[in-house]
Amino acid sequence: MTDSLATKHDVERIDARIDGLEKHLDVRLFELEKRFELRLDGRLADLERRLTLRLGGVMVAGLGIFSTLVRVL
């Protein structure tokens, strides 16, 4: 019957193991957050570049159409 009872030493070992796992988990979560943030920053920069190129193309086309209309009229 006493085999199923935890001693103070067993509880301390379990607490130490849980603390170690918690620290490891904190480090892993921090690394994942940092990696996700870097990936998101890269995607946002790419999206900004593509949007700038598209808007520039629309502006050039619009100015071309406007100058053609001014010449015709």
Summary of the structure (lengths in Angstrom):
residues: 73
radius of gyration: 31.1
end to end distance: 103.1
largest distance: 103.1
contacts: 133
relative contact order: 0.05
helix: 93%
strand: 0%
